[in-house]
Amino acid sequence: MRFPTLSVSVFVLSIALTVISTWLSSTYCAFGFGGFQCNGAVGEIAGLLFAWSMLAVVLIPLSFMVAVWRIVRWRRGRPIKKPA
């Protein structure tokens, strides 16, 4: 059985994208009475940053559970070496 690289990669990538999105949002954006607004070069992707932060709330725990379950299945599928 192969190591579940794809499941672990999706989890790590979603964490990395959330860290980058959070940094951009905290640096260039604000949420106030006018809604979610960004300044500067990030102003064009304000909707994408907001959508990712909403999606990450669901995607990160889900991808974590899938990755852990795949690792458990991978670990159980490996033959156990008995001591001689």
PyMOL commands that set and color helices and strands:
alter all, ss='L'
color gray80, all
select helices_A, chain A and resi 5-28+40-77
alter helices_A, ss='H'
color red, helices_A
select strands_A, chain A and resi 29-32+35-38
alter strands_A, ss='S'
color yellow, strands_A
deselect
rebuild
show_as cartoon
